[in-house]
Amino acid sequence: MARIAVGGFQHETNSFVEHRADFAYFASHRDRPPLVRGPQVIEWLSGGSYALSGFLGAIGSGHEILPLVWASGGAGGIVTEDAFERIVGEMQGALSAAMPVDAVYLDLHGAMVSAGFEDAEGEMLRRIRAMVGTEVPIVISLDYHANVSPEMVAFTDGLVGFRTYPHVDRPETGANAASVLRELLVRGRPAGRALRNLQFLIPAEAQCTLVEPSRGIVARSKVLDGDIVSLSYLAGFPAADTYWCGPSVAVHAWTQAAADRAADALAARIAAAEPDFVADLLSPDEGVRQAIDLARGASRPVVIADTQDNPGAGSSSDTTGLLEALVSAGAEGAVVGFLCDPDAAAAAHAAGQGATITLDVGGRHGPQGVMPFRADWKVDRLGAGGFRTTGSVAGNMDADLGPMALLSVGGVSVVVTSKRMQAYDPAPFHHLGVDPALQRILVLKSTCHFRADFEPIAEKVLMVTAPGGYLSDPALYPFRKLRPGVRLHPLGPVSGPAGRKAAAAAD
């Protein structure tokens, strides 16, 4: 029987938004569990839809599981120094109390930036490795959007990434990590490690694994295959201003030669596919016009993805560009989900169901030019915001979005929440009596996760770039820390002084 310490600390950091992820944010219960400690980790995560959930279900009963802490902040602005130090400090304290341990498994994201550490996961793993020593295996699972650093590979013995976007394989990823850890407990730490960081950024809209080239690339990921312990492709999160931002291939193998060989082969395939990472994007007015035309006579809803206001990429989830375009165009049977505005939700609850109130909705957090949408809103439905998710990405989890309201003006309705949640699950719609499948136009604040549950019911999906905190073109971000020479989108301008000079000349 092995003593296995388990825990997790996740955040996908958008370096270019103003708000900060503080300790209270991680401690709150939203569309995911709050910060949990000790036995609570097992209680909240067992049977759920996270990688640690899959690990707990797959590791087997022959080991002693020592839960540390687990916290997930989803996505947002830079993690405060206080939040990072308190949560990592709690993890270290719990690990110290659990010592000695035979192995460590951590459920991480891979794109966290804190106020003190550009490579937050690398620093976290450095501390854990220093505590357990050089003989204890450490295995981690990472999100598909991880920006992998050399330290993240050096301090671990197995790195298992999600293979899907939308992320429908999170528990499976944890189960794969459990398989790796069981093997390492028998054979010891592997000798080979390799990391290949690609020299171009991939917009999130072009990272979807339902289509090529990503589908074929992730299919080459492996665990426990011959000399390979783990081989993972990570597409990167382009809104994180870090030196190692971008797609990568991470390998742990029993020999260094095997690690290098596998990493070089997959990196070469990705590099060759660079021209194929493209996505078709529309303006708000054009997207709404097409949706209205397509909805005439259609038996299924036309889905519009409000990709740049995706809270899963750190956006506020309260921008109003598409809402304005829908109302201006006279759209009928349109529903927007989910717009986070606790003040509007509170006002709706104070007015009561059936009331009509003049209200500013959304537009409270920028970006520049985005304003609240003022109208005479009818309060169609009210909800307490507590429900259980049902979708493929993060189903079977208890969520608490705070007071919610379904507001309507003309033929357009808006699902208003008090806490942010990406539109990856139908449960918030049902909570307010809305059946997504019966709508004519469905506007979702999401980039790709919506596809798992909403694309199957859609007449067509339209990708629209209304203003928001996440930019679909990474070349528009003012990078300061990204390593020089990285193309800011496929076949695009490069980072660093040379890229800025070229861009200025083009202007």
VOMAR-681287 format. One record per residue (C-alpha): z, y, x; residue in one letter; residue number from 1. Coordinates in Angstrom, 3 decimals. Layout:
<marses>
(marse (Z, Y, X), A, NUM) ...
</marses>
This chain:
<marses>
(marse (0.000, 0.000, 0.000), M, 1) (marse (-1.026, 3.426, 1.346), A, 2) (marse (0.731, 6.718, 0.688), R, 3) (marse (-2.070, 9.081, -0.402), I, 4) (marse (-1.447, 12.808, -0.873), A, 5) (marse (-3.761, 14.411, -3.451), V, 6) (marse (-4.348, 17.964, -4.609), G, 7) (marse (-6.915, 20.698, -5.002), G, 8) (marse (-7.586, 24.427, -4.839), F, 9) (marse (-10.916, 25.681, -6.169), Q, 10) (marse (-12.669, 29.007, -6.433), H, 11) (marse (-16.335, 30.037, -6.291), E, 12) (marse (-16.200, 33.542, -4.866), T, 13) (marse (-18.692, 36.276, -5.691), N, 14) (marse (-18.119, 38.776, -2.876), S, 15) (marse (-20.005, 41.537, -4.671), F, 16) (marse (-17.936, 42.041, -7.833), V, 17) (marse (-14.944, 44.368, -7.934), E, 18) (marse (-12.277, 42.306, -9.676), H, 19) (marse (-9.990, 40.077, -7.616), R, 20) (marse (-8.642, 36.589, -8.306), A, 21) (marse (-4.868, 36.978, -8.079), D, 22) (marse (-2.058, 34.457, -8.416), F, 23) (marse (-1.624, 35.129, -12.138), A, 24) (marse (-5.296, 34.301, -12.672), Y, 25) (marse (-4.903, 30.852, -11.103), F, 26) (marse (-1.652, 30.282, -12.985), A, 27) (marse (-3.164, 30.994, -16.415), S, 28) (marse (-4.542, 28.357, -18.776), H, 29) (marse (-8.146, 29.164, -19.695), R, 30) (marse (-11.091, 26.797, -19.966), D, 31) (marse (-9.370, 24.669, -17.315), R, 32) (marse (-5.789, 23.641, -16.516), P, 33) (marse (-3.447, 26.211, -15.003), P, 34) (marse (-1.867, 25.816, -11.575), L, 35) (marse (-0.011, 22.500, -11.766), V, 36) (marse (2.463, 20.937, -9.357), R, 37) (marse (3.781, 17.486, -8.527), G, 38) (marse (3.749, 15.065, -11.500), P, 39) (marse (1.997, 17.741, -13.610), Q, 40) (marse (-1.116, 17.175, -11.487), V, 41) (marse (-1.350, 13.607, -12.766), I, 42) (marse (-0.496, 14.600, -16.339), E, 43) (marse (-3.137, 17.342, -16.580), W, 44) (marse (-5.962, 15.762, -14.562), L, 45) (marse (-5.854, 12.044, -15.466), S, 46) (marse (-8.731, 11.126, -17.748), G, 47) (marse (-10.262, 14.588, -17.437), G, 48) (marse (-13.598, 15.829, -16.176), S, 49) (marse (-12.743, 17.005, -12.647), Y, 50) (marse (-13.303, 15.234, -9.350), A, 51) (marse (-9.587, 14.560, -8.987), L, 52) (marse (-9.718, 12.950, -12.442), S, 53) (marse (-12.333, 10.511, -11.188), G, 54) (marse (-10.419, 9.896, -7.969), F, 55) (marse (-7.222, 9.024, -9.838), L, 56) (marse (-9.099, 6.614, -12.069), G, 57) (marse (-10.862, 4.872, -9.196), A, 58) (marse (-8.362, 4.683, -6.349), I, 59) (marse (-6.591, 1.678, -7.833), G, 60) (marse (-2.968, 0.804, -8.516), S, 61) (marse (-2.246, -0.606, -5.078), G, 62) (marse (-1.450, 2.786, -3.556), H, 63) (marse (1.301, 5.354, -3.901), E, 64) (marse (-0.173, 8.652, -5.104), I, 65) (marse (1.675, 11.748, -3.935), L, 66) (marse (0.525, 14.743, -6.014), P, 67) (marse (0.769, 18.138, -4.312), L, 68) (marse (-0.698, 21.083, -6.261), V, 69) (marse (-3.993, 21.657, -8.075), W, 70) (marse (-5.484, 24.978, -9.138), A, 71) (marse (-8.929, 26.054, -10.272), S, 72) (marse (-10.002, 29.645, -10.669), G, 73) (marse (-13.589, 28.924, -11.660), G, 74) (marse (-15.612, 31.823, -10.301), A, 75) (marse (-14.868, 35.476, -9.709), G, 76) (marse (-14.130, 38.109, -7.130), G, 77) (marse (-12.438, 37.632, -3.777), I, 78) (marse (-9.165, 35.691, -3.868), V, 79) (marse (-6.215, 37.914, -3.006), T, 80) (marse (-4.229, 37.201, 0.138), E, 81) (marse (-1.129, 36.695, -1.986), D, 82) (marse (-2.810, 34.057, -4.184), A, 83) (marse (-4.287, 32.162, -1.237), F, 84) (marse (-1.093, 32.119, 0.799), E, 85) (marse (1.136, 31.198, -2.139), R, 86) (marse (-1.028, 28.326, -3.373), I, 87) (marse (-1.894, 26.935, 0.058), V, 88) (marse (1.734, 27.453, 1.055), G, 89) (marse (2.859, 25.403, -1.945), E, 90) (marse (0.367, 22.700, -0.974), M, 91) (marse (1.702, 22.638, 2.580), Q, 92) (marse (5.293, 22.586, 1.364), G, 93) (marse (4.639, 19.671, -0.979), A, 94) (marse (2.775, 17.817, 1.767), L, 95) (marse (5.645, 18.365, 4.193), S, 96) (marse (8.074, 16.910, 1.649), A, 97) (marse (5.789, 13.906, 1.108), A, 98) (marse (5.387, 13.045, 4.785), M, 99) (marse (4.610, 10.622, 6.245), P, 100) (marse (1.290, 10.031, 4.495), V, 101) (marse (-1.490, 7.580, 5.270), D, 102) (marse (-4.350, 9.674, 3.841), A, 103) (marse (-5.168, 12.949, 2.092), V, 104) (marse (-7.683, 13.660, -0.689), Y, 105) (marse (-8.421, 17.246, -1.761), L, 106) (marse (-10.535, 18.400, -4.713), D, 107) (marse (-12.093, 21.650, -3.410), L, 108) (marse (-15.040, 23.891, -4.236), H, 109) (marse (-16.439, 24.968, -0.872), G, 110) (marse (-17.376, 28.594, -1.621), A, 111) (marse (-13.960, 30.272, -1.651), M, 112) (marse (-13.501, 33.613, 0.119), V, 113) (marse (-10.039, 35.145, 0.364), S, 114) (marse (-9.016, 38.603, 1.474), A, 115) (marse (-7.744, 37.093, 4.702), G, 116) (marse (-10.229, 34.289, 5.350), F, 117) (marse (-14.003, 34.343, 4.991), E, 118) (marse (-14.019, 30.533, 5.210), D, 119) (marse (-10.999, 29.865, 3.013), A, 120) (marse (-11.512, 26.096, 2.736), E, 121) (marse (-11.974, 25.816, 6.489), G, 122) (marse (-8.631, 27.555, 7.016), E, 123) (marse (-6.936, 25.396, 4.382), M, 124) (marse (-8.228, 22.214, 6.011), L, 125) (marse (-7.223, 23.446, 9.471), R, 126) (marse (-3.643, 23.749, 8.258), R, 127) (marse (-3.648, 20.347, 6.558), I, 128) (marse (-5.120, 18.660, 9.635), R, 129) (marse (-2.492, 20.295, 11.839), A, 130) (marse (0.227, 18.881, 9.591), M, 131) (marse (-0.972, 15.267, 9.305), V, 132) (marse (-2.249, 14.859, 12.861), G, 133) (marse (-5.368, 13.295, 14.292), T, 134) (marse (-5.069, 9.758, 12.916), E, 135) (marse (-4.725, 10.378, 9.171), V, 136) (marse (-8.049, 10.400, 7.259), P, 137) (marse (-8.830, 13.460, 5.112), I, 138) (marse (-11.504, 13.165, 2.414), V, 139) (marse (-12.676, 16.050, 0.257), I, 140) (marse (-14.980, 16.505, -2.695), S, 141) (marse (-17.019, 19.699, -2.948), L, 142) (marse (-18.988, 21.526, -5.604), D, 143) (marse (-22.783, 21.420, -5.350), Y, 144) (marse (-22.679, 25.169, -4.604), H, 145) (marse (-20.472, 24.873, -1.522), A, 146) (marse (-21.227, 26.997, 1.539), N, 147) (marse (-20.247, 24.467, 4.181), V, 148) (marse (-18.860, 25.599, 7.538), S, 149) (marse (-18.521, 23.587, 10.769), P, 150) (marse (-14.731, 23.655, 10.319), E, 151) (marse (-14.964, 22.007, 6.900), M, 152) (marse (-16.824, 19.104, 8.479), V, 153) (marse (-14.771, 18.919, 11.690), A, 154) (marse (-11.378, 18.724, 9.972), F, 155) (marse (-12.421, 16.010, 7.490), T, 156) (marse (-13.558, 12.396, 7.607), D, 157) (marse (-15.589, 12.238, 4.412), G, 158) (marse (-17.252, 15.015, 2.403), L, 159) (marse (-18.622, 14.052, -1.011), V, 160) (marse (-20.531, 16.697, -2.973), G, 161) (marse (-21.617, 16.836, -6.594), F, 162) (marse (-25.160, 15.533, -7.061), R, 163) (marse (-25.890, 17.305, -10.335), T, 164) (marse (-26.409, 20.848, -11.566), Y, 165) (marse (-25.426, 21.053, -14.421), P, 166) (marse (-22.322, 19.380, -12.956), H, 167) (marse (-22.089, 16.278, -15.118), V, 168) (marse (-20.933, 13.983, -12.280), D, 169) (marse (-17.627, 15.516, -11.264), R, 170) (marse (-15.490, 12.448, -12.095), P, 171) (marse (-18.118, 10.231, -10.436), E, 172) (marse (-17.867, 12.390, -7.319), T, 173) (marse (-14.120, 11.824, -7.236), G, 174) (marse (-14.648, 8.094, -7.672), A, 175) (marse (-17.065, 8.114, -4.720), N, 176) (marse (-14.463, 9.966, -2.669), A, 177) (marse (-11.943, 7.252, -3.559), A, 178) (marse (-14.358, 4.589, -2.296), S, 179) (marse (-14.758, 6.472, 0.977), V, 180) (marse (-11.012, 6.865, 1.421), L, 181) (marse (-10.337, 3.185, 0.771), R, 182) (marse (-12.844, 2.274, 3.489), E, 183) (marse (-11.326, 4.732, 5.952), L, 184) (marse (-7.880, 3.256, 5.360), L, 185) (marse (-9.288, -0.061, 6.593), V, 186) (marse (-11.584, 1.092, 9.411), R, 187) (marse (-10.010, 4.352, 10.545), G, 188) (marse (-11.586, 7.762, 11.088), R, 189) (marse (-15.377, 7.880, 11.701), P, 190) (marse (-16.714, 9.021, 15.079), A, 191) (marse (-19.806, 10.906, 13.874), G, 192) (marse (-20.042, 14.306, 12.170), R, 193) (marse (-23.069, 16.505, 11.585), A, 194) (marse (-23.843, 19.714, 9.730), L, 195) (marse (-27.228, 21.343, 9.257), R, 196) (marse (-27.297, 24.819, 7.683), N, 197) (marse (-30.722, 25.774, 6.313), L, 198) (marse (-32.195, 29.176, 7.100), Q, 199) (marse (-32.911, 30.364, 3.554), F, 200) (marse (-30.910, 31.058, 0.403), L, 201) (marse (-31.736, 29.385, -2.897), I, 202) (marse (-31.209, 31.372, -6.130), P, 203) (marse (-28.963, 29.428, -8.503), A, 204) (marse (-31.721, 29.415, -11.137), E, 205) (marse (-33.823, 27.303, -8.744), A, 206) (marse (-31.072, 24.820, -7.840), Q, 207) (marse (-31.192, 22.742, -11.031), C, 208) (marse (-31.191, 19.001, -10.271), T, 209) (marse (-32.977, 18.121, -13.508), L, 210) (marse (-36.252, 19.101, -11.848), V, 211) (marse (-37.898, 19.018, -8.437), E, 212) (marse (-37.385, 19.750, -5.639), P, 213) (marse (-33.602, 19.506, -6.099), S, 214) (marse (-33.767, 16.241, -8.039), R, 215) (marse (-35.449, 14.398, -5.176), G, 216) (marse (-33.196, 15.952, -2.549), I, 217) (marse (-29.863, 15.050, -4.158), V, 218) (marse (-31.143, 11.509, -4.732), A, 219) (marse (-30.860, 11.014, -0.962), R, 220) (marse (-27.115, 11.620, -0.918), S, 221) (marse (-25.128, 8.533, 0.100), K, 222) (marse (-21.654, 7.104, 0.439), V, 223) (marse (-20.799, 3.981, 2.462), L, 224) (marse (-24.397, 3.023, 3.207), D, 225) (marse (-24.771, 1.204, 6.527), G, 226) (marse (-23.590, 3.534, 9.284), D, 227) (marse (-23.168, 6.407, 6.819), I, 228) (marse (-19.729, 7.242, 5.451), V, 229) (marse (-20.909, 10.218, 3.394), S, 230) (marse (-24.170, 12.179, 3.269), L, 231) (marse (-24.205, 15.218, 0.980), S, 232) (marse (-26.649, 17.994, 0.191), Y, 233) (marse (-24.961, 21.233, -0.892), L, 234) (marse (-27.231, 23.924, -2.334), A, 235) (marse (-24.910, 26.849, -1.527), G, 236) (marse (-23.610, 29.802, -3.522), F, 237) (marse (-25.716, 32.860, -2.600), P, 238) (marse (-23.273, 35.442, -4.000), A, 239) (marse (-20.689, 34.733, -1.282), A, 240) (marse (-20.965, 37.067, 1.699), D, 241) (marse (-20.078, 34.607, 4.452), T, 242) (marse (-21.612, 33.635, 7.762), Y, 243) (marse (-22.410, 30.087, 6.586), W, 244) (marse (-23.698, 31.008, 3.118), C, 245) (marse (-26.627, 28.857, 1.981), G, 246) (marse (-27.808, 25.268, 1.575), P, 247) (marse (-26.598, 22.617, 3.976), S, 248) (marse (-26.473, 18.923, 4.778), V, 249) (marse (-23.102, 17.449, 5.758), A, 250) (marse (-22.727, 13.957, 7.206), V, 251) (marse (-19.861, 11.731, 8.316), H, 252) (marse (-20.916, 8.459, 9.939), A, 253) (marse (-19.470, 5.689, 12.053), W, 254) (marse (-21.545, 6.870, 15.033), T, 255) (marse (-22.691, 10.309, 16.140), Q, 256) (marse (-26.273, 9.088, 16.458), A, 257) (marse (-26.305, 7.958, 12.833), A, 258) (marse (-24.832, 11.271, 11.665), A, 259) (marse (-27.425, 13.326, 13.549), D, 260) (marse (-30.303, 11.151, 12.430), R, 261) (marse (-29.391, 11.363, 8.740), A, 262) (marse (-28.682, 15.101, 8.856), A, 263) (marse (-31.944, 15.914, 10.613), D, 264) (marse (-34.030, 13.847, 8.195), A, 265) (marse (-32.634, 15.396, 5.025), L, 266) (marse (-32.621, 18.936, 6.460), A, 267) (marse (-36.305, 18.565, 7.351), A, 268) (marse (-37.111, 17.533, 3.771), R, 269) (marse (-35.284, 20.558, 2.372), I, 270) (marse (-37.007, 22.921, 4.799), A, 271) (marse (-40.407, 21.539, 3.791), A, 272) (marse (-39.600, 22.152, 0.116), A, 273) (marse (-38.731, 25.830, 0.606), E, 274) (marse (-41.822, 27.159, -1.252), P, 275) (marse (-40.949, 25.005, -4.282), D, 276) (marse (-37.608, 26.668, -5.050), F, 277) (marse (-38.823, 29.084, -7.714), V, 278) (marse (-37.731, 30.118, -11.227), A, 279) (marse (-39.536, 32.056, -13.953), D, 280) (marse (-37.441, 35.005, -15.163), L, 281) (marse (-38.032, 37.522, -17.966), L, 282) (marse (-36.764, 41.014, -18.784), S, 283) (marse (-34.403, 41.319, -21.782), P, 284) (marse (-37.022, 42.928, -24.049), D, 285) (marse (-39.694, 40.374, -23.139), E, 286) (marse (-37.285, 37.477, -23.484), G, 287) (marse (-36.139, 38.605, -26.926), V, 288) (marse (-39.714, 39.251, -28.056), R, 289) (marse (-40.767, 35.750, -27.011), Q, 290) (marse (-37.689, 34.224, -28.643), A, 291) (marse (-38.376, 35.942, -31.969), I, 292) (marse (-41.998, 34.797, -31.896), D, 293) (marse (-41.077, 31.217, -30.981), L, 294) (marse (-38.314, 31.042, -33.602), A, 295) (marse (-40.749, 31.654, -36.451), R, 296) (marse (-41.261, 28.265, -38.034), G, 297) (marse (-39.316, 26.417, -35.316), A, 298) (marse (-36.876, 23.726, -36.429), S, 299) (marse (-34.627, 24.126, -33.392), R, 300) (marse (-33.031, 27.164, -31.725), P, 301) (marse (-34.717, 29.090, -28.957), V, 302) (marse (-32.216, 29.357, -26.093), V, 303) (marse (-32.014, 32.495, -23.954), I, 304) (marse (-29.984, 32.200, -20.746), A, 305) (marse (-28.263, 35.492, -19.875), D, 306) (marse (-28.213, 34.305, -16.277), T, 307) (marse (-26.943, 37.422, -14.495), Q, 308) (marse (-23.827, 37.667, -16.692), D, 309) (marse (-22.744, 34.107, -15.957), N, 310) (marse (-18.952, 34.009, -15.528), P, 311) (marse (-19.490, 30.757, -13.639), G, 312) (marse (-21.024, 32.888, -10.892), A, 313) (marse (-18.311, 35.532, -10.984), G, 314) (marse (-19.720, 37.878, -13.624), S, 315) (marse (-17.593, 39.606, -16.249), S, 316) (marse (-19.196, 37.851, -19.241), S, 317) (marse (-19.110, 41.122, -21.170), D, 318) (marse (-22.429, 42.836, -20.446), T, 319) (marse (-24.457, 44.063, -23.401), T, 320) (marse (-28.087, 44.170, -22.246), G, 321) (marse (-29.268, 41.206, -24.302), L, 322) (marse (-27.110, 42.178, -27.269), L, 323) (marse (-28.782, 45.588, -27.341), E, 324) (marse (-32.241, 44.028, -27.027), A, 325) (marse (-31.575, 41.623, -29.915), L, 326) (marse (-30.296, 44.319, -32.271), V, 327) (marse (-33.070, 46.766, -31.321), S, 328) (marse (-35.712, 44.129, -31.987), A, 329) (marse (-34.235, 43.237, -35.392), G, 330) (marse (-33.538, 39.620, -34.431), A, 331) (marse (-32.321, 37.343, -37.218), E, 332) (marse (-30.171, 34.245, -36.931), G, 333) (marse (-29.166, 35.051, -33.341), A, 334) (marse (-25.783, 34.168, -31.829), V, 335) (marse (-24.482, 35.345, -28.427), V, 336) (marse (-21.878, 33.258, -26.596), G, 337) (marse (-19.460, 33.862, -25.057), F, 338) (marse (-18.681, 37.571, -24.641), L, 339) (marse (-15.230, 38.218, -23.168), C, 340) (marse (-13.534, 41.275, -24.657), D, 341) (marse (-9.818, 40.856, -25.417), P, 342) (marse (-9.596, 44.362, -26.888), D, 343) (marse (-12.382, 43.678, -29.374), A, 344) (marse (-10.856, 40.310, -30.279), A, 345) (marse (-7.477, 41.952, -30.866), A, 346) (marse (-9.040, 44.635, -33.055), A, 347) (marse (-10.831, 41.996, -35.107), A, 348) (marse (-7.594, 40.068, -35.648), H, 349) (marse (-5.805, 43.277, -36.656), A, 350) (marse (-8.553, 44.107, -39.184), A, 351) (marse (-8.669, 40.606, -40.628), G, 352) (marse (-11.424, 38.199, -41.594), Q, 353) (marse (-14.028, 39.769, -43.872), G, 354) (marse (-13.314, 43.331, -42.724), A, 355) (marse (-15.943, 45.722, -41.366), T, 356) (marse (-14.816, 47.834, -38.418), I, 357) (marse (-16.419, 50.349, -36.108), T, 358) (marse (-15.900, 48.934, -32.674), L, 359) (marse (-17.017, 49.096, -29.048), D, 360) (marse (-17.813, 45.581, -27.830), V, 361) (marse (-18.293, 44.549, -24.202), G, 362) (marse (-19.623, 46.681, -21.389), G, 363) (marse (-16.196, 47.449, -19.947), R, 364) (marse (-16.684, 46.154, -16.394), H, 365) (marse (-20.133, 47.328, -15.290), G, 366) (marse (-22.398, 47.042, -13.480), P, 367) (marse (-23.547, 50.649, -13.430), Q, 368) (marse (-25.481, 51.568, -16.565), G, 369) (marse (-23.960, 48.862, -18.760), V, 370) (marse (-22.083, 50.408, -21.674), M, 371) (marse (-20.046, 49.082, -24.602), P, 372) (marse (-22.114, 48.316, -27.698), F, 373) (marse (-20.796, 50.416, -30.582), R, 374) (marse (-21.544, 49.299, -34.134), A, 375) (marse (-20.074, 48.639, -37.540), D, 376) (marse (-19.122, 45.000, -37.059), W, 377) (marse (-18.279, 42.511, -39.759), K, 378) (marse (-15.446, 40.132, -38.855), V, 379) (marse (-16.928, 36.820, -39.975), D, 380) (marse (-14.398, 34.376, -38.529), R, 381) (marse (-11.195, 34.415, -36.477), L, 382) (marse (-9.762, 31.777, -34.169), G, 383) (marse (-6.673, 31.274, -32.019), A, 384) (marse (-8.811, 30.115, -29.061), G, 385) (marse (-7.179, 26.735, -28.531), G, 386) (marse (-9.521, 23.731, -28.665), F, 387) (marse (-10.628, 20.632, -26.782), R, 388) (marse (-13.935, 20.734, -24.932), T, 389) (marse (-16.551, 18.178, -25.958), T, 390) (marse (-19.510, 18.716, -23.622), G, 391) (marse (-21.000, 16.865, -20.679), S, 392) (marse (-19.967, 19.323, -17.961), V, 393) (marse (-16.231, 19.657, -18.609), A, 394) (marse (-15.445, 17.707, -21.724), G, 395) (marse (-12.139, 16.221, -22.851), N, 396) (marse (-10.085, 19.161, -21.550), M, 397) (marse (-7.716, 21.404, -23.494), D, 398) (marse (-8.863, 25.041, -23.341), A, 399) (marse (-7.105, 28.277, -24.261), D, 400) (marse (-9.386, 31.301, -24.506), L, 401) (marse (-6.869, 33.438, -26.377), G, 402) (marse (-7.711, 35.195, -29.672), P, 403) (marse (-11.368, 34.760, -30.616), M, 404) (marse (-13.631, 36.333, -33.228), A, 405) (marse (-17.116, 35.913, -34.607), L, 406) (marse (-18.503, 39.424, -35.140), L, 407) (marse (-21.873, 40.284, -36.661), S, 408) (marse (-24.151, 43.292, -36.962), V, 409) (marse (-27.402, 42.825, -38.867), G, 410) (marse (-28.855, 39.440, -37.980), G, 411) (marse (-26.960, 39.135, -34.683), V, 412) (marse (-23.562, 37.473, -34.228), S, 413) (marse (-21.331, 37.434, -31.159), V, 414) (marse (-18.658, 34.923, -30.197), V, 415) (marse (-15.929, 37.097, -28.651), V, 416) (marse (-13.215, 35.560, -26.454), T, 417) (marse (-10.118, 36.947, -24.737), S, 418) (marse (-10.635, 34.905, -21.550), K, 419) (marse (-13.867, 34.168, -19.705), R, 420) (marse (-15.692, 30.898, -20.219), M, 421) (marse (-19.234, 30.039, -19.238), Q, 422) (marse (-21.380, 28.808, -22.126), A, 423) (marse (-21.498, 25.204, -20.941), Y, 424) (marse (-19.787, 23.613, -23.938), D, 425) (marse (-20.373, 23.783, -27.716), P, 426) (marse (-16.660, 23.646, -28.613), A, 427) (marse (-16.069, 27.448, -28.687), P, 428) (marse (-18.914, 27.814, -31.186), F, 429) (marse (-17.483, 25.093, -33.423), H, 430) (marse (-14.028, 26.674, -33.130), H, 431) (marse (-15.450, 29.656, -35.059), L, 432) (marse (-17.480, 27.604, -37.514), G, 433) (marse (-20.850, 28.045, -35.750), V, 434) (marse (-23.175, 25.051, -35.382), D, 435) (marse (-25.377, 25.863, -32.351), P, 436) (marse (-28.111, 23.489, -33.523), A, 437) (marse (-28.632, 25.472, -36.733), L, 438) (marse (-29.218, 28.879, -35.125), Q, 439) (marse (-32.643, 30.455, -34.661), R, 440) (marse (-31.824, 32.125, -31.337), I, 441) (marse (-28.946, 31.110, -29.074), L, 442) (marse (-28.031, 33.468, -26.211), V, 443) (marse (-25.851, 31.794, -23.582), L, 444) (marse (-24.070, 33.484, -20.693), K, 445) (marse (-24.888, 30.769, -18.186), S, 446) (marse (-27.348, 29.995, -15.407), T, 447) (marse (-27.774, 26.226, -15.538), C, 448) (marse (-24.716, 24.430, -16.936), H, 449) (marse (-25.854, 25.220, -20.480), F, 450) (marse (-28.772, 22.833, -20.005), R, 451) (marse (-26.584, 19.729, -20.225), A, 452) (marse (-25.665, 20.226, -23.895), D, 453) (marse (-27.925, 22.972, -25.207), F, 454) (marse (-31.349, 22.209, -23.759), E, 455) (marse (-31.558, 18.906, -25.725), P, 456) (marse (-31.278, 20.869, -28.999), I, 457) (marse (-33.567, 23.739, -27.909), A, 458) (marse (-37.108, 24.508, -29.010), E, 459) (marse (-37.530, 26.234, -25.646), K, 460) (marse (-35.379, 27.755, -22.901), V, 461) (marse (-36.052, 31.297, -21.666), L, 462) (marse (-34.388, 32.647, -18.507), M, 463) (marse (-33.619, 36.374, -18.799), V, 464) (marse (-32.276, 38.828, -16.209), T, 465) (marse (-30.260, 41.441, -18.060), A, 466) (marse (-27.884, 43.466, -15.857), P, 467) (marse (-24.806, 41.551, -14.697), G, 468) (marse (-22.466, 40.888, -11.800), G, 469) (marse (-24.466, 37.935, -10.482), Y, 470) (marse (-27.915, 38.810, -9.138), L, 471) (marse (-30.670, 36.238, -9.535), S, 472) (marse (-32.371, 37.515, -6.367), D, 473) (marse (-29.994, 37.196, -3.375), P, 474) (marse (-32.119, 39.705, -1.450), A, 475) (marse (-30.567, 42.431, -3.628), L, 476) (marse (-27.059, 41.771, -2.276), Y, 477) (marse (-25.784, 44.023, 0.548), P, 478) (marse (-24.798, 41.187, 2.883), F, 479) (marse (-22.632, 42.172, 5.844), R, 480) (marse (-21.451, 38.806, 7.188), K, 481) (marse (-24.404, 36.459, 6.630), L, 482) (marse (-25.746, 35.143, 9.934), R, 483) (marse (-28.915, 36.918, 11.157), P, 484) (marse (-32.312, 35.427, 10.452), G, 485) (marse (-31.570, 33.781, 7.097), V, 486) (marse (-34.298, 34.345, 4.511), R, 487) (marse (-32.628, 35.982, 1.527), L, 488) (marse (-34.697, 33.971, -0.912), H, 489) (marse (-37.306, 31.261, -0.290), P, 490) (marse (-40.051, 32.665, 1.966), L, 491) (marse (-38.399, 36.092, 1.596), G, 492) (marse (-37.027, 38.794, 3.903), P, 493) (marse (-34.451, 37.843, 6.517), V, 494) (marse (-30.850, 38.931, 6.928), S, 495) (marse (-29.669, 41.102, 9.787), G, 496) (marse (-31.171, 44.156, 11.488), P, 497) (marse (-34.697, 42.720, 11.624), A, 498) (marse (-34.705, 42.091, 7.896), G, 499) (marse (-33.411, 45.551, 7.054), R, 500) (marse (-36.029, 47.132, 9.308), K, 501) (marse (-38.822, 45.127, 7.680), A, 502) (marse (-37.593, 46.003, 4.179), A, 503) (marse (-37.447, 49.708, 5.061), A, 504) (marse (-41.008, 49.566, 6.424), A, 505) (marse (-42.215, 47.881, 3.215), A, 506) (marse (-40.647, 50.638, 1.106), D, 507) 
</marses>
